[in-house]
Amino acid sequence: MRYVIYARKSTEEDDRQVLSIEAQITELKEFAAKEKLEIVASLCEAKTAKEPGRTKFAEMLEFIEKGKAEGILSWHPDRLARNSVDGGKIIHMVDCGFIKSLRFPSFWFEPTPQGLFMLNIAFGQSKYFVDNLRENVKRGLRQKIRNGVWPGWAPVGYLNNPKTRAIDVDEKKTPKVRKLFELYAKGDQTLYSLANWCKENKLKSNNEKELRVGAIHKILQNIFYIGLMKFNGEIHEGKHKPIISKKLFDKCQEVLSKRGKVQEVRKHHFAFLGLMKCKSCGCSITGERQKGHNYYRCTKKKGLCQEKHYLREESLVDQMQNFLQKVSLSSLDTEKVLFELEKEEILAKEQSKITVQNLKVKLEEITKQLEKLLDVYLNEIITTEEYTLRKQKLINEKMEISEQIKDFEQNGLSWLEPAREFVLSLAKAEKLKKSEDHSEILTFLKNIGSNHYLQNRKWHFEAKIPYNLVAARGGANSQNLTFPIWCPRSDSNRHAFYGICS
Ligand SMILES: [Zn+2]
């Protein structure tokens, strides 16, 4: 994925805490290098984001619309959009699929409860931006579907039209896609032979990747080709032109289901099929039954692979349950932590109320001082320079306090719900660590991590934050979960800064 760096700093006083443009660029470039992000352009702007009409901003959007980049890397969401017009533009471009990634070095974001939790901790200010973005994207997607326009990337054989936002037929690829269906409908081709056919006939995906078995399987089942769209499990009529007849499509489904049956049965027996990849060669892991036991091994589809070992399913489940043990929380401890969270909630609410009250009193005082200052100035007791200087100082204070009030009022308790969900998921792990329900274990592990792989009879995976931290600490209990897992950095900041202590 290619990224554009966007840096901005305005001359306004409420922007004074922000890094200089040079510093933003340097930090962003370092971040990009660390994260291995490909940067294709850097744009900086010395204007405010509160009013629409920034030229570099427009340039950046155009750049992305032309397909020269798919992601934006910026210091903070508020660098990108503080007015609804520009925010809307970004949202719209995410919606249309032009922007596939938004990255900010100071936090990562995933739309899971835990992701939201971490985000809320990391940021107060941008919460509304990101929340709205997510909601608007969903809303936008639904609207597009209702209008008969596919909101995502066009499947091979079609193209996204960046101007009309519609999906056009790709005249070059369409005949080959049609041929693919025709070949498969005959019933004497396998998905592998079709993959080879694609290679020989240079039919590639829209991002120029080779079409492998999985992709071909998806193509053959995609009702998009007959003019329909499936979204959230529901079928809608599309406005795009069908390129496959219903008859040909149905014929392919028939062949698929006949061939698929063998696989279905196999899948039923191997609960963890499709989860792991081989560490040595990256191939998928397949299942094999021997002497009444299930084994998992590398498919070795890419040729040579050093992995010689088979992993017995019982051993795999053991390893998984061992991990679950590390992120599980007993029901007694769960109750304790939830109770603590509730107490925290009440306390935080009270405290933020008091704090807001005090801040408002301060704000009033400053307003009065400003009035007095003006009187003094008008009576020519102080010089213009002195007046400007003192006024500036008071206005700065006023802004700071207003912002603090906003923080307390808006973001005071936003971390609590995700925190609760996190605790409940640890309780779920407790139940699963003794469970025989392999599919539930699978779902849970998929939710809390990724990159499952197999190496030398060992199962590995990358657990997400904060599960990885809990696991690294060797287990959760009510002591280490309340404190230090959620430990306030200081009493005055407890509304916002609940973090994980390492
Ligand atoms: Zn392998």
Boltz pocket constraint, residues with backbone or C-beta under 6 A from the ligand:
constraints:
  - pocket:
      binder: B
      contacts: [[A, 278], [A, 279], [A, 280], [A, 281], [A, 282], [A, 283], [A, 298], [A, 299], [A, 300], [A, 304], [A, 305], [A, 306], [A, 307]]
      max_distance: 6.0
